Amino acid sequence: MERLFIEPRDLADADKLAAMGLRHNPVTALVVPRPIAWISTITSEGIANLAPFSFSGMACQSPPMVMFCANASHAEGGDKDTLRNVRQNGEFVFNVATWELREQMNRSSSMVDRHIDEFDLVGVTKAPSRAIRPPRVAESPLSLECKVATIVELPACPVSGQRNTATFGEVVGIHIDPDIIHDGRIDSGRYRPLARLGYLDYATCGDIFEMHRPGPRR
Ligand SMILES: Cc1cc2nc3c(=O)[nH]c(=O)nc-3n(C[C@H](O)[C@H](O)[C@H](O)COP(=O)(O)O)c2cc1C
């Protein structure tokens, strides 16, 4: 069957999308699932900040590196608090969001006053990090302490002109809840990492299966 073909400039044109049978801009549904980086940072005044970012992931195995993308601006103008904090202080924690933490994760995306501590707002506990200043989410079974390696400026939104950035961090400390370890391996099925699909859809881990790569085993 012939594929639909969409040019990015038409993604903002509801009539063109509707003519193809699409009720919404499909972009967020194109590459899924996206892990949810629940990023904690700290302001220069020492106020903690927490927000989810699903344009995110692991970028490198050795050294371990993760990344997240901040898109658009804060409601008060300028960079989102997370981006502002990593620019100023160069540190963040990548906490893994889980099924059990889904409501708190979602509430922490509220665009609130810069001086509000979202840990307190959503009712999660701060646990101290070891190598960096921002606290981690105590309830998350996996938290990665990170130092910013680079912040890449991406092309701005062609419609609003708002900036997009990708922040890459080198992992300098790894916190693992021993309860998620089974048979010597982290068992993702035990903590149900949360992922984002398109639109307002989410998923957790479905079937988990093993597959060996061809050639010599690494
Ligand atoms: C599941 C989920 C995923 C999100 N992913 C992103 C993202 O990848 N990039 C982004 O800029 N905002 C994303 N947001 C919105 C931010 O969390 C929101 O703008 C938040 O208020 C930013 O907080 P901050 O100003 O404290 O950094 C997401 C929200 C939710 C609920």
PDBQT file of the ligand as one rigid body, heavy atoms in Angstrom, charges set to zero:
ROOT
HETATM    1  C1  LIG A 301       5.913  12.868  30.060  1.00  0.00    +0.000 C 
HETATM    2  C2  LIG A 301       6.407  14.254  29.765  1.00  0.00    +0.000 A 
HETATM    3  C3  LIG A 301       7.485  14.412  28.917  1.00  0.00    +0.000 A 
HETATM    4  C4  LIG A 301       7.989  15.686  28.637  1.00  0.00    +0.000 A 
HETATM    5  N1  LIG A 301       9.051  15.799  27.790  1.00  0.00    +0.000 NA
HETATM    6  C5  LIG A 301       9.581  17.019  27.542  1.00  0.00    +0.000 A 
HETATM    7  C6  LIG A 301      10.727  17.135  26.697  1.00  0.00    +0.000 A 
HETATM    8  O1  LIG A 301      11.285  16.155  26.179  1.00  0.00    +0.000 OA
HETATM    9  N2  LIG A 301      11.213  18.383  26.492  1.00  0.00    +0.000 N 
HETATM   10  C7  LIG A 301      10.660  19.498  27.064  1.00  0.00    +0.000 A 
HETATM   11  O2  LIG A 301      11.168  20.602  26.855  1.00  0.00    +0.000 OA
HETATM   12  N3  LIG A 301       9.576  19.411  27.860  1.00  0.00    +0.000 NA
HETATM   13  C8  LIG A 301       9.032  18.206  28.120  1.00  0.00    +0.000 A 
HETATM   14  N4  LIG A 301       7.942  18.088  28.947  1.00  0.00    +0.000 N 
HETATM   15  C9  LIG A 301       7.416  19.304  29.574  1.00  0.00    +0.000 C 
HETATM   16  C10 LIG A 301       8.273  19.740  30.782  1.00  0.00    +0.000 C 
HETATM   17  O3  LIG A 301       8.296  18.720  31.770  1.00  0.00    +0.000 OA
HETATM   18  C11 LIG A 301       7.678  21.037  31.360  1.00  0.00    +0.000 C 
HETATM   19  O4  LIG A 301       7.838  22.075  30.425  1.00  0.00    +0.000 OA
HETATM   20  C12 LIG A 301       8.271  21.430  32.692  1.00  0.00    +0.000 C 
HETATM   21  O5  LIG A 301       7.466  22.432  33.258  1.00  0.00    +0.000 OA
HETATM   22  C13 LIG A 301       9.675  21.958  32.595  1.00  0.00    +0.000 C 
HETATM   23  O6  LIG A 301      10.065  22.268  33.920  1.00  0.00    +0.000 OA
HETATM   24  P1  LIG A 301      11.238  23.240  34.293  1.00  0.00    +0.000 P 
HETATM   25  O7  LIG A 301      10.891  24.648  33.834  1.00  0.00    +0.000 OA
HETATM   26  O8  LIG A 301      11.268  23.126  35.793  1.00  0.00    +0.000 OA
HETATM   27  O9  LIG A 301      12.484  22.749  33.631  1.00  0.00    +0.000 OA
HETATM   28  C14 LIG A 301       7.392  16.833  29.232  1.00  0.00    +0.000 A 
HETATM   29  C15 LIG A 301       6.284  16.671  30.072  1.00  0.00    +0.000 A 
HETATM   30  C16 LIG A 301       5.798  15.386  30.338  1.00  0.00    +0.000 A 
HETATM   31  C17 LIG A 301       4.614  15.207  31.259  1.00  0.00    +0.000 C 
ENDROOT
TORSDOF 0
